[in-house]
Amino acid sequence: MCNLAQILSVAACKNDGSQYQTYGQPVPTHKQTVHNCTALVMYLMHNTPSHMKIEINGSPRKTRQSKSNVDPYVTDLLENIVEGKTILQLGKDVKVFSQGDSAEAIYFIQNGKVKVTVVSAMGNEAVLAILGPRGFLGEGCLVGQTLRVSTATAIQPTTIFRIERRAMLRALHAQSELTEKFTASLLARNIDLQEDLCDQLFNHSEKRLARVLLKLARFGQNNAMPVAKMPRLSHETLAEMVGTTRSRITHFMNKFRKLGLIDYNGEITVRAELLTDVVLHD
């Protein structure tokens, strides 16, 4: 974070009558420097990217995400791991790891979303999951997996903690609270995978789509909410997750919108209670 006083104090030259040389050129006078610095500040105010802050008179400019909106769960969970921990700030479409890479770390998502995909020997790609805040990936390295069997890609700006394999194993042995919470997360994921399998085997594509929308809308929510929002995904991606065609996804999404179960407005608004009652409990 910068403020106007700091910029001026660094940039301004001391007006003591002396002439300093910079690459053979005299430094401007104090009056000229202040004028130039003011122009610089005005330029920065209008051209600084939104993820950077410039503070003038103690009032910060709005940023895309304030600290109060960041879930502290992952930070608190991993706070006692000192060595082997790295925080990664990933932009949209940046890969966390690729299929076939060496498996040397586990990753925990603080905020954002990551898509996990796999490509067959014939070149066909399938979406295995979309993970959100409090999710983790790459855990196979903890049980002897040497190569990545999938590709993980950020689908929006994402903050991830990377924990090296040995550091994570040491922490699981030494920290009972971490072990308890991580084990609970693994069990919850196992239950979720079993539900996904039953869903794929026994339910038709409309119910499978409804369940996918509910899962995506509830990322990072500790309690069920009657109305929740999720980033808009392409119908092609949803089709890969559901296991059907893009045209069927388009048909059902239009149907859900006409029934008032979902809405489009930049993001997808999911009316969870209505969607559950009308589609899953019919």
Backbone bond lengths (Angstrom), bond angles and torsions (degrees), N, CA, C in turn:
res aa  C-N    CA-C-N  psi(-1)  N-CA   C-N-CA  omega(-1)  CA-C   N-CA-C  phi
1 M - - - 1.455 - - 1.524 109.24 -
2 C 1.313 116.56 135.77 1.459 121.38 179.17 1.515 108.70 -117.70
3 N 1.349 117.52 155.11 1.449 120.33 169.17 1.520 108.90 -131.76
4 L 1.315 115.08 167.65 1.454 120.75 -173.60 1.520 111.67 -61.58
5 A 1.325 117.27 -40.74 1.463 120.38 -178.65 1.520 111.15 -62.80
6 Q 1.334 116.89 -40.98 1.461 120.33 179.78 1.518 111.06 -64.98
7 I 1.325 116.56 -41.90 1.469 119.87 -179.70 1.525 110.37 -62.48
8 L 1.345 115.00 -45.08 1.463 118.29 -177.80 1.517 111.64 -68.35
9 S 1.352 117.12 -38.20 1.464 119.51 -178.09 1.513 111.32 -66.79
10 V 1.336 117.54 -33.28 1.456 120.75 179.18 1.520 111.23 -78.36
11 A 1.333 114.89 -40.26 1.458 118.61 -171.68 1.530 113.11 -83.85
12 A 1.340 117.20 -29.93 1.464 119.51 -173.41 1.522 111.89 -72.69
13 C 1.292 116.36 146.37 1.472 121.70 177.06 1.530 108.79 -95.01
14 K 1.302 116.05 148.94 1.457 120.47 179.08 1.525 109.11 -72.21
15 N 1.337 115.78 124.52 1.462 120.48 -175.23 1.524 109.88 -88.44
16 D 1.347 116.62 74.34 1.463 119.72 -179.30 1.525 111.76 -113.24
17 G 1.321 116.32 16.95 1.454 119.98 176.08 1.510 113.54 88.19
18 S 1.333 117.58 -11.78 1.465 119.55 -179.51 1.512 110.02 -84.74
19 Q 1.329 115.45 158.21 1.457 121.81 178.79 1.528 108.24 -116.80
20 Y 1.325 116.01 113.02 1.449 120.72 177.28 1.521 109.00 -86.98
21 Q 1.327 115.42 152.66 1.461 120.34 179.37 1.524 109.69 -108.76
22 T 1.311 115.93 130.62 1.466 121.43 175.95 1.519 107.67 -126.24
23 Y 1.346 115.59 110.31 1.452 121.24 -176.72 1.525 110.56 51.57
24 G 1.353 116.21 39.80 1.451 120.73 174.99 1.513 114.67 83.79
25 Q 1.364 116.73 0.32 1.455 119.36 -177.71 1.527 109.24 -114.30
26 P 1.354 118.16 140.48 1.472 120.31 177.87 1.522 110.97 -67.60
27 V 1.325 114.94 143.57 1.460 119.92 177.19 1.518 108.92 -75.29
28 P 1.326 119.38 141.28 1.465 120.99 179.47 1.519 111.00 -60.96
29 T 1.323 114.96 159.87 1.457 120.74 178.25 1.521 109.61 -66.77
30 H 1.358 114.27 167.45 1.457 119.69 -179.55 1.530 111.38 -58.47
31 K 1.319 115.96 -42.98 1.468 119.91 -178.76 1.523 110.59 -62.64
32 Q 1.361 115.10 -43.50 1.463 118.45 178.84 1.525 111.25 -64.30
33 T 1.339 115.38 -39.31 1.463 119.61 -177.40 1.520 111.37 -64.76
34 V 1.344 116.74 -45.79 1.459 120.25 178.59 1.517 110.64 -59.63
35 H 1.339 116.29 -41.75 1.454 120.31 178.18 1.527 110.72 -60.57
36 N 1.341 115.48 -44.85 1.467 119.65 -179.45 1.520 111.52 -66.21
37 C 1.340 116.63 -39.32 1.463 120.12 179.92 1.517 111.15 -65.19
38 T 1.342 115.84 -38.85 1.464 119.16 178.13 1.520 110.45 -62.21
39 A 1.322 115.12 -42.51 1.462 118.96 177.07 1.519 111.24 -62.70
40 L 1.350 115.25 -37.86 1.459 119.82 179.37 1.529 110.56 -63.36
41 V 1.341 116.36 -44.51 1.466 120.31 -179.88 1.524 110.51 -61.77
42 M 1.319 117.44 -43.96 1.463 120.66 179.17 1.516 110.89 -61.54
43 Y 1.344 115.69 -37.99 1.463 119.48 177.64 1.528 110.75 -64.16
44 L 1.351 115.85 -45.88 1.461 120.18 -178.31 1.523 111.81 -63.83
45 M 1.332 116.22 -36.54 1.462 119.45 -179.71 1.518 111.66 -60.22
46 H 1.314 116.57 -34.53 1.459 120.39 -176.06 1.518 113.48 -97.09
47 N 1.322 117.70 -11.05 1.464 119.64 -174.50 1.522 114.51 -124.77
48 T 1.334 118.99 -5.10 1.457 120.07 179.70 1.521 109.52 -71.52
49 P 1.359 118.65 134.47 1.464 121.12 176.93 1.507 110.77 -58.30
50 S 1.355 116.43 152.91 1.456 121.05 -172.82 1.509 113.49 -67.11
51 H 1.357 118.65 -18.27 1.457 119.04 -179.95 1.525 112.43 -81.68
52 M 1.363 117.19 -4.64 1.456 121.26 177.34 1.522 108.75 -105.30
53 K 1.321 116.13 152.73 1.459 120.89 -178.73 1.526 110.84 -114.46
54 I 1.308 115.26 137.83 1.462 120.65 169.58 1.517 106.14 -125.05
55 E 1.297 116.63 123.69 1.453 120.69 -175.86 1.521 109.45 -106.05
56 I 1.307 116.42 125.76 1.455 122.44 177.56 1.521 107.81 -126.76
57 N 1.332 115.50 123.91 1.460 121.43 -177.07 1.517 111.58 57.54
58 G 1.330 116.68 34.15 1.451 120.96 174.52 1.509 115.14 77.40
59 S 1.333 119.51 5.22 1.463 121.21 -178.62 1.522 109.99 -108.98
60 P 1.346 118.45 106.69 1.452 120.32 -179.10 1.511 111.88 -71.54
61 R 1.325 115.17 146.98 1.449 119.88 173.57 1.509 109.15 -72.35
62 K 1.315 117.25 152.85 1.455 120.80 179.35 1.516 110.13 -67.87
63 T 1.308 115.69 141.39 1.450 121.66 177.09 1.511 109.24 -118.28
64 R 1.335 116.28 168.27 1.451 120.47 -177.33 1.517 112.01 -63.03
65 Q 1.336 117.12 -32.64 1.449 119.76 -177.09 1.516 109.84 -146.02
66 S 1.326 116.44 122.59 1.450 120.32 177.51 1.513 109.61 -88.65
67 K 1.347 115.06 160.25 1.451 119.28 -178.31 1.514 112.15 -61.53
68 S 1.343 116.45 -30.18 1.460 120.00 -178.25 1.517 112.13 -65.52
69 N 1.341 117.74 -19.95 1.454 121.56 -179.27 1.514 112.40 -90.47
70 V 1.324 118.52 -2.33 1.456 121.65 -178.28 1.524 109.16 -91.08
71 D 1.318 115.91 124.72 1.459 121.40 178.34 1.528 108.80 -68.35
72 P 1.332 118.61 121.73 1.471 120.73 -176.98 1.524 113.49 -81.63
73 Y 1.323 117.95 1.34 1.470 120.84 -172.52 1.520 112.26 -56.34
74 V 1.337 117.27 -51.29 1.463 120.57 -175.96 1.529 110.49 -66.98
75 T 1.332 116.37 -42.07 1.469 119.72 178.29 1.522 111.20 -58.30
76 D 1.330 116.05 -45.39 1.468 120.26 179.22 1.527 111.21 -66.95
77 L 1.321 116.79 -39.00 1.458 121.12 -178.49 1.522 111.99 -61.50
78 L 1.328 115.70 -38.01 1.466 120.49 -173.76 1.527 113.50 -105.04
79 E 1.321 118.12 10.66 1.463 120.68 -172.12 1.528 113.10 -63.41
80 N 1.320 118.63 -28.25 1.465 121.02 -177.70 1.523 113.38 -86.97
81 I 1.323 116.69 -2.01 1.473 120.28 173.31 1.525 107.06 -89.46
82 V 1.316 116.61 114.66 1.463 121.06 -176.45 1.523 111.20 -100.68
83 E 1.312 116.19 -54.33 1.463 121.01 -179.21 1.531 110.20 -87.55
84 G 1.327 114.26 144.93 1.461 119.46 176.74 1.508 114.57 79.63
85 K 1.341 117.47 14.61 1.468 121.52 -179.56 1.518 110.13 -114.89
86 T 1.337 116.51 130.57 1.460 121.99 179.59 1.515 109.10 -134.11
87 I 1.334 116.61 138.56 1.463 121.54 175.93 1.527 108.45 -99.03
88 L 1.319 116.60 125.91 1.462 122.70 -178.39 1.519 110.20 -112.23
89 Q 1.329 115.74 130.01 1.455 121.72 173.88 1.526 107.69 -104.46
90 L 1.317 117.32 109.77 1.456 121.75 -173.65 1.524 110.96 -109.09
91 G 1.324 116.22 136.60 1.448 120.86 173.60 1.517 110.88 -84.59
92 K 1.308 115.61 173.47 1.461 120.99 178.89 1.523 110.49 -60.69
93 D 1.334 116.39 137.55 1.469 125.36 177.77 1.524 113.76 72.43
94 V 1.324 117.97 10.28 1.461 121.18 176.04 1.527 108.73 -85.54
95 K 1.327 116.88 133.68 1.462 121.34 -177.39 1.533 110.93 -81.46
96 V 1.320 115.55 136.41 1.460 121.64 171.82 1.521 108.63 -78.38
97 F 1.322 116.07 -47.71 1.462 123.08 171.89 1.524 107.92 -158.36
98 S 1.325 116.20 164.61 1.457 121.74 -177.31 1.522 110.72 -119.39
99 Q 1.302 114.80 153.72 1.459 121.23 177.70 1.529 109.61 -57.82
100 G 1.333 116.32 127.80 1.454 121.53 -177.75 1.515 114.41 97.28
101 D 1.348 117.47 -12.24 1.465 120.52 176.88 1.532 110.78 -67.27
102 S 1.305 115.68 158.33 1.459 120.69 174.91 1.532 109.48 -67.71
103 A 1.323 116.61 133.99 1.467 122.04 -177.95 1.521 108.99 -93.06
104 E 1.325 116.46 103.40 1.460 120.70 -173.77 1.519 113.65 -126.16
105 A 1.342 117.74 -0.70 1.461 119.35 -175.86 1.518 110.66 -156.55
106 I 1.327 114.70 160.89 1.456 122.13 172.44 1.520 107.42 -111.83
107 Y 1.337 117.35 151.32 1.461 121.87 -174.53 1.531 110.12 -124.88
108 F 1.337 115.23 139.54 1.460 122.13 176.84 1.521 108.49 -120.34
109 I 1.323 116.74 131.87 1.461 121.91 -176.60 1.530 109.66 -91.60
110 Q 1.326 115.79 120.76 1.466 120.17 175.54 1.518 110.71 -85.91
111 N 1.325 116.81 -48.30 1.458 120.30 174.07 1.521 108.85 -151.31
112 G 1.332 116.02 161.65 1.459 120.79 -175.51 1.524 111.05 98.26
113 K 1.320 115.30 -168.99 1.461 120.82 -179.26 1.520 110.14 -142.60
114 V 1.332 115.55 145.76 1.463 122.63 -178.57 1.522 109.10 -128.70
115 K 1.306 115.58 132.28 1.472 121.53 177.29 1.524 109.52 -98.27
116 V 1.328 116.14 131.78 1.456 121.88 179.03 1.522 108.56 -109.46
117 T 1.328 116.72 122.10 1.465 121.76 -177.21 1.521 110.32 -128.13
118 V 1.331 115.42 162.11 1.458 121.42 176.14 1.522 107.94 -137.84
119 V 1.323 116.37 144.21 1.462 122.37 179.81 1.521 108.59 -116.51
120 S 1.337 116.09 129.65 1.457 120.79 -179.32 1.519 110.50 -77.96
121 A 1.330 115.63 171.83 1.465 120.71 178.16 1.521 111.61 -62.67
122 M 1.336 116.88 -23.70 1.470 121.79 179.01 1.524 112.08 -86.63
123 G 1.345 116.82 -2.29 1.459 120.15 178.20 1.515 115.02 92.61
124 N 1.335 117.30 5.88 1.468 120.49 179.03 1.527 109.64 -82.42
125 E 1.329 116.16 134.71 1.464 121.34 -178.59 1.519 110.56 -106.69
126 A 1.321 116.33 139.99 1.464 122.05 176.83 1.521 109.16 -132.27
127 V 1.331 115.99 144.43 1.457 121.71 177.00 1.528 108.04 -89.93
128 L 1.321 116.21 117.73 1.459 120.62 179.73 1.517 112.10 -83.49
129 A 1.320 116.58 -38.71 1.463 119.93 -177.25 1.513 110.12 -167.49
130 I 1.313 115.20 159.35 1.465 122.35 167.08 1.522 106.11 -122.53
131 L 1.312 116.10 119.08 1.460 122.69 -173.67 1.523 110.12 -105.30
132 G 1.323 115.71 143.53 1.449 121.46 -179.75 1.511 112.69 -122.13
133 P 1.340 117.14 -163.75 1.469 121.56 -178.86 1.527 112.07 -51.94
134 R 1.332 115.49 139.98 1.462 125.58 -176.93 1.526 112.92 76.54
135 G 1.329 116.84 -3.12 1.455 119.36 176.65 1.520 110.95 -79.80
136 F 1.313 115.73 165.20 1.458 120.64 177.77 1.521 108.92 -140.60
137 L 1.314 116.46 159.04 1.454 121.76 -178.79 1.521 109.76 -153.14
138 G 1.333 115.28 160.16 1.457 120.00 -179.51 1.508 113.40 80.95
139 E 1.347 117.15 16.20 1.464 120.54 -176.30 1.524 113.21 -69.68
140 G 1.332 117.54 -12.84 1.457 120.34 179.53 1.519 113.58 -59.70
141 C 1.335 116.12 -24.94 1.471 119.52 179.71 1.519 111.85 -63.87
142 L 1.333 118.03 -21.99 1.462 121.24 -178.09 1.524 112.94 -75.50
143 V 1.331 116.85 -16.38 1.470 120.20 -177.60 1.530 111.35 -120.72
144 G 1.318 116.14 29.18 1.459 119.83 171.93 1.510 116.41 96.83
145 Q 1.335 118.88 2.19 1.463 120.34 176.88 1.530 108.83 -70.92
146 T 1.324 116.33 121.48 1.465 120.23 -175.57 1.523 113.30 -96.00
147 L 1.334 117.34 -24.94 1.455 121.97 -179.63 1.522 110.51 -125.33
148 R 1.315 116.55 145.88 1.453 121.26 177.73 1.532 110.20 -69.45
149 V 1.321 115.79 134.09 1.461 120.41 179.89 1.524 111.34 -100.07
150 S 1.338 116.80 1.94 1.452 121.38 -179.67 1.521 109.15 -149.30
151 T 1.324 115.06 173.83 1.466 122.10 177.19 1.524 108.81 -116.59
152 A 1.318 117.09 135.24 1.465 122.27 178.84 1.525 108.91 -116.13
153 T 1.342 116.71 127.98 1.459 122.30 -175.71 1.523 110.37 -134.10
154 A 1.314 117.09 132.29 1.468 120.97 175.74 1.525 108.97 -69.77
155 I 1.320 116.97 130.52 1.467 120.27 179.28 1.532 111.40 -103.33
156 Q 1.345 116.04 2.89 1.456 122.88 172.56 1.524 105.98 -162.51
157 P 1.336 118.66 166.87 1.468 118.97 178.54 1.528 110.61 -51.82
158 T 1.327 115.53 127.98 1.465 120.91 -169.06 1.527 110.43 -138.15
159 T 1.326 116.06 140.87 1.459 122.75 173.69 1.523 108.69 -109.76
160 I 1.336 115.92 125.48 1.461 121.59 -175.31 1.520 109.92 -130.95
161 F 1.323 116.04 140.88 1.458 122.10 170.90 1.526 108.46 -95.65
162 R 1.324 115.95 124.86 1.464 121.34 175.97 1.530 108.56 -102.43
163 I 1.335 115.77 120.90 1.461 121.41 -179.51 1.523 108.50 -115.90
164 E 1.313 117.25 119.91 1.453 120.99 179.20 1.529 110.45 -61.16
165 R 1.321 116.12 149.13 1.467 122.06 -173.42 1.528 111.96 -54.78
166 R 1.328 117.72 -50.34 1.455 120.29 -177.67 1.525 111.92 -64.89
167 A 1.330 116.50 -37.20 1.464 120.05 178.90 1.524 110.48 -65.03
168 M 1.334 116.79 -39.89 1.461 120.17 179.46 1.522 111.01 -67.79
169 L 1.311 117.65 -41.65 1.465 120.74 179.30 1.527 110.96 -63.93
170 R 1.343 116.54 -41.51 1.470 119.28 177.31 1.526 110.67 -61.85
171 A 1.324 116.19 -42.41 1.460 120.03 -178.39 1.526 111.40 -66.27
172 L 1.323 117.65 -37.41 1.465 120.52 179.41 1.524 111.12 -66.00
173 H 1.330 116.96 -32.65 1.458 120.48 177.56 1.529 112.07 -75.92
174 A 1.323 116.88 -31.83 1.461 120.48 -171.85 1.527 113.72 -97.53
175 Q 1.333 118.07 -24.45 1.461 120.70 -172.83 1.532 110.37 -115.87
176 S 1.298 116.56 104.19 1.469 121.51 -175.43 1.527 112.10 -65.72
177 E 1.339 116.65 -37.50 1.463 119.05 -179.23 1.524 111.13 -65.90
178 L 1.331 116.54 -42.98 1.460 120.65 176.72 1.519 110.40 -61.44
179 T 1.335 117.26 -44.46 1.460 121.41 179.94 1.522 111.12 -60.10
180 E 1.320 116.15 -43.08 1.474 120.79 -178.94 1.525 111.30 -63.56
181 K 1.319 116.58 -46.51 1.469 119.84 -178.13 1.520 111.55 -69.79
182 F 1.336 117.00 -38.98 1.462 119.70 -179.95 1.529 110.55 -67.58
183 T 1.315 117.31 -39.51 1.463 120.96 177.22 1.524 110.91 -63.35
184 A 1.329 116.36 -41.81 1.463 119.90 177.68 1.524 111.22 -62.04
185 S 1.335 116.61 -38.70 1.460 120.31 178.41 1.522 111.37 -66.29
186 L 1.326 116.88 -39.86 1.459 120.93 177.53 1.527 111.37 -62.80
187 L 1.335 116.29 -42.84 1.460 120.30 179.37 1.522 110.92 -65.29
188 A 1.339 116.42 -40.92 1.460 120.16 178.17 1.524 110.79 -63.12
189 R 1.330 116.50 -39.39 1.467 119.48 177.75 1.522 110.52 -65.65
190 N 1.323 117.66 -39.85 1.458 121.09 179.68 1.530 110.88 -62.20
191 I 1.337 115.88 -42.25 1.466 119.84 177.04 1.519 110.65 -63.07
192 D 1.331 116.03 -41.85 1.462 121.07 179.89 1.524 111.04 -62.78
193 L 1.337 117.06 -40.50 1.467 120.54 178.37 1.522 111.37 -64.91
194 Q 1.328 117.06 -38.53 1.457 120.43 177.45 1.525 110.76 -64.24
195 E 1.333 116.18 -41.27 1.465 119.99 177.19 1.522 111.18 -63.95
196 D 1.335 116.25 -39.82 1.472 120.06 177.17 1.517 110.99 -60.73
197 L 1.337 116.87 -42.04 1.458 121.11 -179.42 1.529 110.73 -64.69
198 C 1.330 116.84 -46.05 1.468 120.10 177.62 1.519 111.01 -62.43
199 D 1.325 115.97 -39.69 1.459 121.24 178.21 1.519 110.83 -60.28
200 Q 1.330 116.22 -43.40 1.456 121.40 -178.70 1.526 111.50 -68.39
201 L 1.331 116.76 -34.83 1.466 121.01 -175.96 1.529 113.00 -80.02
202 F 1.330 117.67 -36.06 1.458 119.64 -167.36 1.524 115.22 -115.93
203 N 1.321 119.49 -19.67 1.461 120.66 -176.33 1.522 111.79 -102.47
204 H 1.329 115.26 150.28 1.459 119.52 177.14 1.529 109.50 -78.50
205 S 1.324 115.86 170.10 1.468 121.04 -170.10 1.521 113.04 -63.80
206 E 1.343 119.11 -28.88 1.462 120.50 179.80 1.529 110.45 -65.79
207 K 1.319 117.11 -44.61 1.466 120.18 178.29 1.523 111.16 -67.63
208 R 1.317 116.95 -36.43 1.461 119.72 179.82 1.519 110.51 -65.35
209 L 1.332 116.75 -40.13 1.466 120.33 177.21 1.528 110.86 -63.94
210 A 1.326 117.13 -43.26 1.457 120.32 179.73 1.527 110.54 -59.49
211 R 1.322 116.95 -42.08 1.457 120.37 -179.32 1.525 111.23 -66.89
212 V 1.324 117.51 -39.24 1.467 121.20 177.33 1.521 110.58 -62.23
213 L 1.323 117.70 -44.21 1.466 121.15 179.74 1.527 111.17 -62.67
214 L 1.321 116.67 -40.52 1.464 120.03 179.15 1.521 111.17 -65.05
215 K 1.319 117.16 -41.74 1.463 120.61 179.45 1.527 111.16 -64.39
216 L 1.330 117.00 -44.49 1.466 120.63 -178.28 1.525 111.36 -66.79
217 A 1.334 117.30 -36.04 1.455 120.83 -177.64 1.517 112.62 -72.96
218 R 1.325 117.68 -21.69 1.459 120.93 -175.35 1.515 112.96 -98.85
219 F 1.334 118.99 10.69 1.461 120.99 177.37 1.518 109.98 -58.37
220 G 1.337 116.34 130.63 1.453 120.73 174.13 1.508 114.66 76.58
221 Q 1.351 117.06 3.23 1.459 119.99 179.18 1.519 109.12 -98.44
222 N 1.314 116.77 124.91 1.459 120.39 179.43 1.521 111.98 -75.62
223 N 1.329 116.62 -28.60 1.456 121.04 -179.46 1.520 109.57 -124.08
224 A 1.311 115.53 151.45 1.459 120.22 177.73 1.527 109.52 -64.50
225 M 1.328 116.82 137.38 1.453 121.02 -179.01 1.529 108.42 -120.28
226 P 1.343 118.03 140.81 1.466 119.78 -179.28 1.515 112.91 -64.90
227 V 1.347 117.02 -31.60 1.465 121.52 178.28 1.527 107.93 -132.26
228 A 1.316 116.32 127.80 1.462 120.36 -179.25 1.521 109.22 -139.33
229 K 1.349 115.77 155.46 1.455 121.05 -177.97 1.511 110.74 -115.16
230 M 1.322 115.53 150.36 1.452 122.68 177.43 1.520 108.73 -141.35
231 P 1.338 118.88 150.54 1.463 120.13 176.83 1.530 110.27 -62.44
232 R 1.307 115.08 146.36 1.461 118.29 179.61 1.527 109.99 -71.20
233 L 1.312 116.13 128.46 1.456 123.00 175.85 1.515 109.06 -108.67
234 S 1.321 116.18 153.18 1.458 119.66 177.47 1.519 109.64 -67.17
235 H 1.329 115.92 151.73 1.460 120.41 177.71 1.528 110.87 -64.31
236 E 1.313 115.90 -26.71 1.461 119.77 177.70 1.534 110.63 -66.41
237 T 1.345 115.93 -43.07 1.471 119.90 177.84 1.524 110.89 -64.61
238 L 1.337 116.73 -44.26 1.461 120.11 177.84 1.522 111.19 -61.43
239 A 1.329 116.41 -37.48 1.472 120.05 179.14 1.522 110.80 -63.89
240 E 1.332 117.12 -39.25 1.466 120.58 178.24 1.521 111.25 -66.18
241 M 1.326 117.14 -36.15 1.457 120.74 179.56 1.528 111.86 -72.39
242 V 1.305 115.85 -37.87 1.466 120.63 -176.09 1.531 111.21 -81.31
243 G 1.333 115.70 -31.87 1.458 119.71 -176.71 1.511 112.48 87.79
244 T 1.330 115.94 45.85 1.452 120.73 179.13 1.523 108.34 -147.35
245 T 1.333 116.61 -169.26 1.453 120.16 -177.98 1.528 110.77 -91.00
246 R 1.317 114.48 160.50 1.467 119.68 179.21 1.524 110.68 -63.95
247 S 1.322 117.94 -37.45 1.467 120.81 -178.87 1.526 111.47 -64.29
248 R 1.334 117.71 -35.94 1.458 120.74 177.79 1.532 110.68 -67.78
249 I 1.333 115.85 -39.21 1.461 119.62 177.46 1.517 110.28 -61.83
250 T 1.331 117.17 -45.59 1.463 121.30 179.17 1.522 110.62 -59.80
251 H 1.329 116.67 -42.56 1.470 121.13 179.51 1.524 111.27 -60.86
252 F 1.326 117.13 -47.80 1.461 120.49 -176.91 1.527 112.04 -72.12
253 M 1.334 117.76 -35.80 1.463 120.16 177.84 1.531 110.45 -63.91
254 N 1.334 117.17 -41.38 1.466 120.47 176.52 1.524 110.77 -64.85
255 K 1.320 116.09 -38.21 1.464 120.34 178.26 1.521 110.64 -64.57
256 F 1.344 117.28 -45.10 1.460 121.04 179.68 1.526 111.27 -61.95
257 R 1.329 116.09 -38.56 1.464 119.52 -179.58 1.528 111.06 -68.23
258 K 1.336 117.88 -41.37 1.464 120.91 179.21 1.524 111.64 -64.33
259 L 1.341 116.11 -32.03 1.460 120.77 178.42 1.528 112.97 -81.31
260 G 1.340 116.65 -5.00 1.456 120.61 -179.79 1.513 113.86 78.79
261 L 1.335 117.25 18.33 1.461 121.40 -179.06 1.522 111.70 -83.76
262 I 1.319 116.74 -27.69 1.459 122.67 176.91 1.518 108.57 -139.30
263 D 1.326 115.97 167.79 1.456 120.72 176.98 1.516 108.43 -149.17
264 Y 1.344 116.38 151.38 1.450 121.82 178.04 1.518 108.91 -109.69
265 N 1.333 115.79 129.58 1.468 120.47 173.22 1.529 107.63 -159.58
266 G 1.334 116.10 67.00 1.460 120.33 -173.10 1.515 109.76 80.04
267 E 1.345 116.45 -52.55 1.448 122.92 172.76 1.529 108.19 -108.59
268 I 1.315 116.11 168.14 1.457 120.80 174.86 1.520 107.75 -96.52
269 T 1.320 116.62 120.68 1.457 121.59 175.55 1.521 108.42 -93.40
270 V 1.316 116.50 122.44 1.458 122.11 -178.30 1.520 108.74 -108.23
271 R 1.314 116.48 121.95 1.468 121.45 174.72 1.522 107.21 -90.28
272 A 1.328 113.45 91.12 1.457 120.89 -166.41 1.522 113.28 -60.03
273 E 1.326 117.39 -45.60 1.460 119.51 -176.86 1.524 111.36 -64.67
274 L 1.333 116.67 -43.49 1.461 120.15 179.13 1.523 111.16 -65.27
275 L 1.328 116.44 -44.65 1.454 120.19 -179.04 1.532 110.56 -62.14
276 T 1.331 116.27 -40.30 1.468 120.37 178.80 1.523 111.08 -65.14
277 D 1.331 116.95 -45.17 1.462 120.79 -176.93 1.527 112.35 -69.39
278 V 1.335 116.88 -43.16 1.457 120.40 -173.55 1.524 112.52 -78.49
279 V 1.341 117.02 -39.54 1.467 119.47 -172.93 1.531 112.00 -100.73
280 L 1.324 117.13 -51.53 1.471 119.38 -173.59 1.514 113.27 -76.79
281 H 1.327 117.26 -26.66 1.459 120.07 -176.89 1.513 112.89 -109.81
282 D 1.337 117.06 21.92 1.469 118.21 -179.84 1.523 110.33 -76.14
